[in-house]
Amino acid sequence: MLAFALWAGPYRLSQREAADLADANVTYLSTLAALTPEQRRQVALRQLTLSSIVNRNRPRREGCPSLIEQLKAATPDERLEAARAIGIRAVWEEMCVPILDEEPAA
């Protein structure tokens, strides 16, 4: 959302400049820019994820395993390496917290 504000707000940076400054993904920024204000609100409230929108629109290649298939097939060491590459905060906030929010309290 910071990258979007830098791009759409009074600063008028290019999408690349805004993404670089906010340490964001340009694909996600351009996807966010194409959303309606209501969809952006849902993203800000974590009711909608940019990854689901980007992946829904991405063509699948025949024979190319999905990310889910790759993660299931990976060894614990490979998953740990992937988590380090992605970033622990991103794994927690984008992969774990949404699931925890779905589960009823015990």
C-alpha positions in Angstrom: 0.0 0.0 0.0 2.9 2.3 0.6 4.2 1.8 -2.9 0.7 2.6 -4.2 0.6 5.8 -2.2 4.0 6.9 -3.5 2.9 6.2 -7.1 -0.7 7.5 -7.0 -0.2 10.2 -4.4 1.3 13.7 -4.7 4.8 12.2 -5.2 4.0 10.9 -8.7 6.8 8.4 -8.8 6.9 5.8 -11.5 5.7 2.3 -10.4 9.3 1.0 -10.5 10.6 3.9 -8.4 7.7 3.5 -5.9 8.2 -0.2 -5.7 11.9 0.1 -5.2 11.5 2.8 -2.5 8.9 0.7 -0.6 10.7 -2.6 -1.2 7.6 -3.9 -3.0 6.9 -6.1 -6.0 6.2 -4.2 -9.2 3.8 -6.8 -10.4 1.8 -6.5 -7.2 1.9 -2.7 -7.4 0.6 -2.7 -11.0 -2.1 -5.2 -9.9 -3.1 -2.9 -7.0 -3.2 0.1 -9.4 -5.7 -1.8 -11.6 -8.1 -2.6 -8.7 -11.2 -0.6 -7.8 -11.2 1.5 -4.7 -13.4 -1.1 -2.9 -10.9 -3.9 -3.9 -8.0 -1.8 -2.6 -9.9 -1.3 0.7 -10.3 -5.1 0.9 -6.6 -5.6 0.3 -5.8 -3.0 3.1 -8.1 -4.9 5.4 -6.6 -8.3 4.4 -10.0 -9.5 3.1 -8.4 -9.9 -0.3 -4.8 -10.8 -1.2 -2.9 -9.5 -4.2 -1.2 -12.9 -4.6 -4.6 -14.5 -5.2 -5.4 -11.9 -7.9 -2.0 -12.2 -9.6 -2.0 -16.0 -9.5 -5.6 -16.2 -10.8 -4.6 -14.2 -13.8 -1.3 -16.0 -14.4 -1.4 -18.7 -17.2 -0.4 -22.2 -16.1 2.1 -24.0 -18.2 1.4 -27.7 -18.9 3.7 -29.9 -16.8 4.7 -27.0 -14.5 3.8 -28.0 -10.9 1.9 -25.4 -8.8 3.5 -23.7 -5.8 1.4 -25.9 -3.5 2.7 -29.1 -5.3 6.3 -27.8 -5.0 6.0 -27.0 -1.3 4.4 -30.4 -0.6 7.2 -32.1 -2.5 10.0 -30.0 -0.8 12.1 -31.3 2.1 12.0 -29.5 5.4 15.4 -28.0 4.6 14.1 -26.7 1.2 11.0 -25.2 2.8 13.2 -23.5 5.4 15.5 -22.1 2.7 12.4 -20.8 0.8 11.1 -19.2 4.0 14.4 -17.4 4.4 14.4 -16.3 0.8 10.8 -15.0 1.0 11.2 -13.5 4.4 9.9 -14.7 7.7 7.5 -11.8 8.1 6.0 -12.4 4.6 5.6 -16.1 5.3 3.9 -15.4 8.7 1.7 -12.4 7.6 0.7 -13.7 4.2 0.6 -17.5 4.7 0.0 -18.2 8.4 -2.0 -15.2 9.8 -4.8 -15.5 7.2 -5.4 -19.2 8.2 -5.3 -18.4 11.9 -7.9 -15.7 11.3 -10.2 -18.3 9.6 -10.0 -20.8 12.5 -12.5 -20.4 15.3 -11.1 -19.7 18.7 -10.7 -22.7 21.0 
